[in-house]
Protein backbone atom coordinates (compact mmCIF):
# COMPACT_ATOMS: atom_id res chain seq x y z
CA UNK A 1 0.00 0.00 0.00
CA UNK A 2 1.30 3.47 -0.91
CA UNK A 3 0.78 6.62 1.16
CA UNK A 4 1.96 10.24 1.30
CA UNK A 5 3.56 11.51 4.52
CA UNK A 6 5.13 14.75 5.67
CA UNK A 7 8.89 14.43 5.24
CA UNK A 8 10.84 14.12 8.48
CA UNK A 9 14.60 13.71 9.11
CA UNK A 10 14.10 9.99 9.72
CA UNK A 11 13.48 9.63 5.95
CA UNK A 12 16.61 11.53 4.87
CA UNK A 13 18.85 8.51 4.18
CA UNK A 14 16.24 6.98 1.85
CA UNK A 15 15.53 10.34 0.19
CA UNK A 16 19.26 10.80 -0.50
CA UNK A 17 19.58 7.35 -2.05
CA UNK A 18 16.53 7.88 -4.27
CA UNK A 19 17.55 11.41 -5.31
CA UNK A 20 21.03 10.33 -6.36
CA UNK A 21 19.67 7.24 -8.13
CA UNK A 22 17.14 9.24 -10.18
CA UNK A 23 18.96 12.56 -10.69
CA UNK A 24 22.61 11.46 -10.79
CA UNK A 25 25.53 11.13 -8.41
CA UNK A 26 26.23 14.06 -6.11
CA UNK A 27 22.79 15.57 -6.69
CA UNK A 28 22.14 15.69 -2.93
CA UNK A 29 24.10 15.11 0.23
CA UNK A 30 22.93 15.28 3.85
CA UNK A 31 23.95 18.92 4.40
CA UNK A 32 22.21 20.09 1.23
CA UNK A 33 19.09 18.02 1.91
CA UNK A 34 18.85 19.42 5.45
CA UNK A 35 19.08 23.00 4.13
CA UNK A 36 16.52 22.36 1.38
CA UNK A 37 14.16 20.73 3.84
CA UNK A 38 14.30 23.70 6.22
CA UNK A 39 13.37 26.13 3.43
CA UNK A 40 10.08 24.28 3.05
CA UNK A 41 8.87 24.94 6.59
CA UNK A 42 7.01 28.17 7.32
CA UNK A 43 4.43 28.97 10.04
CA UNK A 44 5.09 25.42 11.37
CA UNK A 45 3.74 23.99 8.10
CA UNK A 46 6.07 21.58 6.28
CA UNK A 47 5.71 21.56 2.47
CA UNK A 48 8.09 18.58 1.97
CA UNK A 49 6.60 15.12 1.47
CA UNK A 50 7.53 11.48 0.90
CA UNK A 51 5.66 8.65 -0.79
CA UNK A 52 5.85 5.41 1.17
CA UNK A 53 5.25 1.81 0.14
CA UNK A 54 5.39 -0.65 3.03
CA UNK A 55 7.21 2.07 5.07
CA UNK A 56 9.92 2.38 2.37
CA UNK A 57 10.48 5.79 0.71
CA UNK A 58 9.57 5.42 -2.97
CA UNK A 59 9.18 9.11 -3.78
CA UNK A 60 9.79 12.57 -2.41
CA UNK A 61 8.98 16.23 -3.09
CA UNK A 62 11.08 19.12 -1.72
CA UNK A 63 9.46 22.55 -1.94
CA UNK A 64 10.52 25.99 -0.72
CA UNK A 65 8.11 28.29 1.08
CA UNK A 66 7.49 31.68 -0.50
CA UNK A 67 10.10 34.20 0.60
CA UNK A 68 12.50 31.46 1.74
CA UNK A 69 14.48 30.77 -1.41
CA UNK A 70 17.08 32.72 -3.37
CA UNK A 71 16.28 34.21 -6.74
CA UNK A 72 18.98 33.64 -9.35
CA UNK A 73 19.72 34.34 -13.01
CA UNK A 74 17.26 31.59 -14.05
CA UNK A 75 14.31 33.37 -12.45
CA UNK A 76 12.30 35.45 -14.92
CA UNK A 77 10.57 37.48 -12.22
CA UNK A 78 9.02 39.94 -14.71
CA UNK A 79 7.11 37.02 -16.27
CA UNK A 80 5.70 35.76 -12.97
CA UNK A 81 1.96 36.19 -12.31
CA UNK A 82 2.49 36.92 -8.58
CA UNK A 83 5.01 38.99 -6.59
CA UNK A 84 8.27 37.22 -5.73
CA UNK A 85 7.43 37.13 -2.02
CA UNK A 86 4.26 35.14 -2.81
CA UNK A 87 6.01 32.61 -5.10
CA UNK A 88 6.95 29.20 -3.67
CA UNK A 89 9.49 26.96 -5.39
CA UNK A 90 9.28 23.29 -6.30
CA UNK A 91 12.90 22.29 -5.79
CA UNK A 92 13.08 18.57 -6.41
CA UNK A 93 10.97 15.48 -6.95
CA UNK A 94 11.77 11.85 -7.62
CA UNK A 95 9.80 8.63 -7.80
CA UNK A 96 11.39 5.19 -7.84
CA UNK A 97 11.75 4.19 -11.51
CA UNK A 98 9.66 1.06 -11.11
CA UNK A 99 6.74 3.13 -9.75
CA UNK A 100 6.80 6.06 -12.16
CA UNK A 101 3.60 6.73 -14.06
CA UNK A 102 1.37 5.54 -11.19
CA UNK A 103 0.36 8.97 -9.87
CA UNK A 104 2.84 9.28 -6.99
CA UNK A 105 4.45 12.42 -8.41
CA UNK A 106 1.03 14.03 -8.78
CA UNK A 107 0.05 13.05 -5.23
CA UNK A 108 3.29 14.52 -3.87
CA UNK A 109 2.71 17.74 -5.84
CA UNK A 110 -0.86 18.02 -4.58
CA UNK A 111 0.32 17.64 -0.96
CA UNK A 112 3.00 20.31 -1.44
CA UNK A 113 0.61 22.73 -3.14
CA UNK A 114 -1.84 22.38 -0.25
CA UNK A 115 0.88 23.05 2.35
CA UNK A 116 2.42 25.95 0.39
CA UNK A 117 -1.02 27.50 -0.03
CA UNK A 118 -1.64 27.19 3.73
CA UNK A 119 1.69 28.97 4.26
CA UNK A 120 0.37 31.89 2.14
CA UNK A 121 1.94 31.29 -1.28
CA UNK A 122 -0.16 32.12 -4.34
CA UNK A 123 1.86 30.14 -6.91
CA UNK A 124 4.84 27.86 -7.27
CA UNK A 125 7.75 27.94 -9.70
CA UNK A 126 9.88 25.08 -10.98
CA UNK A 127 12.78 24.61 -13.33
CA UNK A 128 11.73 21.40 -15.05
CA UNK A 129 14.31 19.02 -16.55
CA UNK A 130 13.43 19.07 -20.26
CA UNK A 131 15.65 16.10 -21.08
CA UNK A 132 13.80 13.73 -18.75
CA UNK A 133 12.88 10.53 -20.61
CA UNK A 134 10.21 11.51 -23.12
CA UNK A 135 10.16 14.97 -21.52
CA UNK A 136 7.91 13.36 -18.91
CA UNK A 137 8.75 15.97 -16.26
CA UNK A 138 7.44 18.86 -18.36
CA UNK A 139 4.39 16.85 -19.45
CA UNK A 140 3.60 15.96 -15.82
CA UNK A 141 3.90 19.56 -14.64
CA UNK A 142 1.85 20.85 -17.59
CA UNK A 143 -0.86 18.29 -16.83
CA UNK A 144 -0.99 19.70 -13.28
CA UNK A 145 -1.83 23.10 -14.79
CA UNK A 146 1.62 24.74 -14.91
CA UNK A 147 2.45 27.21 -17.66
CA UNK A 148 5.79 27.50 -19.47
CA UNK A 149 7.46 30.89 -19.00
CA UNK A 150 10.94 30.44 -20.48
CA UNK A 151 13.51 27.80 -21.46
CA UNK A 152 17.00 28.05 -19.92
CA UNK A 153 19.82 26.15 -21.73
CA UNK A 154 22.67 24.65 -19.67
CA UNK A 155 20.70 25.21 -16.45
CA UNK A 156 22.74 22.74 -14.38
CA UNK A 157 26.18 23.16 -15.96
CA UNK A 158 27.35 25.28 -13.02
CA UNK A 159 26.58 22.37 -10.66
CA UNK A 160 28.79 20.09 -12.73
CA UNK A 161 31.59 22.66 -12.61
CA UNK A 162 31.30 23.67 -8.95
CA UNK A 163 29.67 20.83 -7.03
CA UNK A 164 30.72 17.69 -8.88
CA UNK A 165 27.20 16.96 -10.13
CA UNK A 166 27.14 14.05 -12.59
CA UNK A 167 24.13 14.23 -14.90
CA UNK A 168 22.56 10.85 -15.74
CA UNK A 169 22.53 11.89 -19.42
CA UNK A 170 25.50 14.21 -19.94
CA UNK A 171 28.01 12.91 -17.41
CA UNK A 172 30.25 15.39 -15.61
CA UNK A 173 29.32 18.41 -17.82
CA UNK A 174 25.55 18.80 -17.81
CA UNK A 175 24.11 20.64 -20.81
CA UNK A 176 20.46 19.90 -20.02
CA UNK A 177 17.93 22.70 -20.29
CA UNK A 178 15.23 23.78 -17.87
CA UNK A 179 11.69 24.84 -18.55
CA UNK A 180 10.83 27.63 -16.11
CA UNK A 181 7.20 26.88 -15.30
CA UNK A 182 4.67 28.37 -12.89
CA UNK A 183 1.69 26.73 -11.24
CA UNK A 184 -1.01 29.03 -9.86
CA UNK A 185 -2.56 27.86 -6.60
CA UNK A 186 -5.89 29.65 -7.19
CA UNK A 187 -8.53 26.96 -7.36
CA UNK A 188 -6.07 24.07 -6.80
CA UNK A 189 -6.69 23.39 -3.11
N, C-alpha and C positions, 0 to 999 in steps of 0.2 A: 504494500500500500504506500502511495506517495502523499506527502503533505508539505505544506509551506510553513516555515517557522522563522521567527525573528532571529537574525544572526547574533550569536554570542561568541565570545573568545574561545569557548570549548570546541567550536567548529573550525577554528583557524587552520589547524594542520591539514584537515581534509580540503578546505577551500584552497589553500596554497597548492596542494597536489593537483587538484582539478584545474585551477587557473593555469598552471605551468604546463599541464598536459594539453589543454585546449589552445592556449594562446602562445605557447613557446617558452623555452627555457629562459629563466631570469625575468619573466613577466612580473612576478610578485615575490617578495620575501616577507618575513614576519614583520619587520619594522615598517615596510611600506603598507602592508595590509592593515596593521594597527592604525596607522595615520589615516588611511582611506576610510576605515570603519568609523573612526571618531568624527569625521566630517559629515557623516550621515545622521548624526544624532543632534536633535535640536528640540528644545522644550520637552526633554525627556521622551521624545518619540524617536525610535530607531527606524530608519528607512532602508536598512540592509537586511536581506533575507536569504535563507537557504531552502532548497528543496531536499527533502529527505525520503529515502526509500529504505524501509526496515532499519531506521536510525542511522543510515549511511548518507553522507552528503553527496547528492547527485546533480546539484545545481546551486548556483548562487547569483545574487544581484547586489552590487555595491552602488549606492547612490549618495550624492552629496546634497545636503540641505541648501536651500537658497541662502546666499550670502556667506557661505562657508567653503567656497572653492575659488581658486585663483583663475582669473581671466588670462588668456594668453593670445598669441598671434593667430591662433586657429579659431578664435571666437569672433564671429561677425555680429557684434552687438547691435549695430545699426539695422540689421535685418530681423532682430528678435521682436516678437509680438508683445513682450512684457518687459518691464525694467529689469536690469541686471540683478538687482537685489531681490527680485521675485522669481528668478530663474533657478531651478534646481539642476543637477547634473547627473546623468546616468553614466557612471564611471566604467563599470565592467559587469559582464554577465558571462556565464558559461554553464552549459549543461553537458553531462556525460555523453560522449558520442553515441553510445548505444541507446540513449533515451531521447535524442533530439527528434523534433517533429511530433512530440506527444503533448505539447501544450505547457510544458514546465516553464519555458522562457516567458510565455505570456502570463502565466500565473504569478511568476516572480515580479514581472513588470507591474501587474495590477496591484500587488501588495505594496510595492514601492511607491507607486503613484498615490495610493490611498494615504500612506504615511506622510509623504512629501506634501500633499494637499493639506493634511491635518497640521503640519508644521507651518503652513501659510504660503507655500509656493503656488504660483499660478500656472507654471509650465515647467517642462524639463527638457534639457538639451543633451544631445549625445553626438559623439563623433563615431560613426558606424564604419566598421571595417568593410570596405567595398569588395575586397578580394576574398571574402569568406566563400566557402564552396557554394557555387551557384548564386552568389550574392544573397545568400539566405538571410544574413543579418539585416540588410537594408529592406528586404521584402518583409521580414517579420516586424520591423519597426514601422514601416509604412502601413502594414495591415492593422497595427495598433492605433493608427490615426496620425502618425508623425508626418511632418512636411519637410521636404528637402530644402535647405537654404543655400548651401554652397558645397562644392567638392574641393578638398585640400589634398594635393599630391604630396607624397613623401611625408605623411603626417607623423610616422613613428621612426623616421630615420635618426632623429636626434637621440632616441632611446638606444638605438643600436650603437651609436657613436659614444654616448656618455655613460650608459648604464649596463652595457653588455647584453642588451636584449637580443634574442635570437628568434627571428620571425619564422613561423612554421612553413612559410612559402619562400621567403627571400634569403633565409640564412642570417648571417651576421650584419647585413646592410639592408634594412627593410625599406622598400620603395612602395609599400602599399599606400593607398589613398583612403581618405576618410570622407564620408558624407556627413556634413554638419546638418543635423535634423532636430526639429523641435516638436514636442508633443504638448499640446494645450491640455490643461487639466479641467477646463470648464466642461461640465457634463460627463466626466469620466468616472466620477466616484459616486 
